[in-house]
Amino acid sequence: MLAGLIKRLGKIETNARNNKRSAAVSVLIAQAKLAGSWVDRTENRNANVNYAISDQSMTDPEWAERYVTGH
């Protein structure tokens, strides 16, 4: 079945090359995916952030100690 799909996509590719180049690229990607040669990868760069909410505000010296550099 996979070999048949790849063969059919090959014929589509030949026709696409004659008409539109972007279509040929799409067909080649589809062939590579079917053959297992194309791997879609995504990378999640979300930082682990923890937020804490307090019912009491920080004092000015506490805030300065935590957030002011060189303090």
C-alpha positions in Angstrom: 0.0 0.0 0.0 2.7 2.5 0.9 4.7 1.7 -2.2 1.6 2.3 -4.3 1.0 5.7 -2.6 4.6 6.7 -3.2 4.3 5.7 -6.9 1.0 7.7 -7.3 2.6 10.7 -5.6 5.6 10.3 -8.0 3.2 10.7 -11.0 1.6 13.7 -9.3 5.0 15.2 -8.8 5.9 14.9 -12.4 2.7 16.7 -13.4 3.2 19.3 -10.7 6.7 20.1 -11.9 5.2 21.0 -15.3 2.7 23.4 -13.7 3.8 24.8 -10.4 7.0 24.4 -8.5 5.4 24.9 -5.0 3.1 22.0 -5.7 6.0 19.8 -6.5 7.6 20.6 -3.2 4.4 19.8 -1.4 4.3 16.4 -3.1 7.9 15.7 -2.2 7.2 16.5 1.4 4.2 14.2 1.4 6.4 11.4 -0.1 9.1 11.9 2.5 6.5 11.7 5.3 5.0 8.5 3.9 8.4 6.9 3.6 9.2 8.0 7.2 12.1 10.2 6.1 10.4 13.4 7.2 10.1 14.2 10.8 8.1 17.3 12.0 9.7 18.6 15.2 8.6 21.4 17.4 10.3 22.8 20.4 8.6 24.2 23.4 10.6 26.9 25.1 8.1 27.9 27.8 9.9 28.5 31.0 8.6 27.1 34.2 7.3 30.1 35.9 5.6 30.0 39.3 3.6 33.0 40.4 2.7 33.5 44.0 0.0 35.9 45.1 0.0 37.2 48.6 -2.6 39.0 50.5 0.1 41.3 51.9 2.1 43.8 49.9 5.9 43.8 50.2 7.5 46.7 52.1 9.7 49.1 50.1 12.9 47.6 51.6 11.7 44.0 50.8 10.8 45.0 47.2 14.2 46.8 46.7 16.1 43.8 48.1 14.3 41.4 45.7 14.2 43.4 42.5 16.9 46.2 42.6 20.2 45.0 41.2 23.3 46.0 43.1 21.4 46.5 46.3 
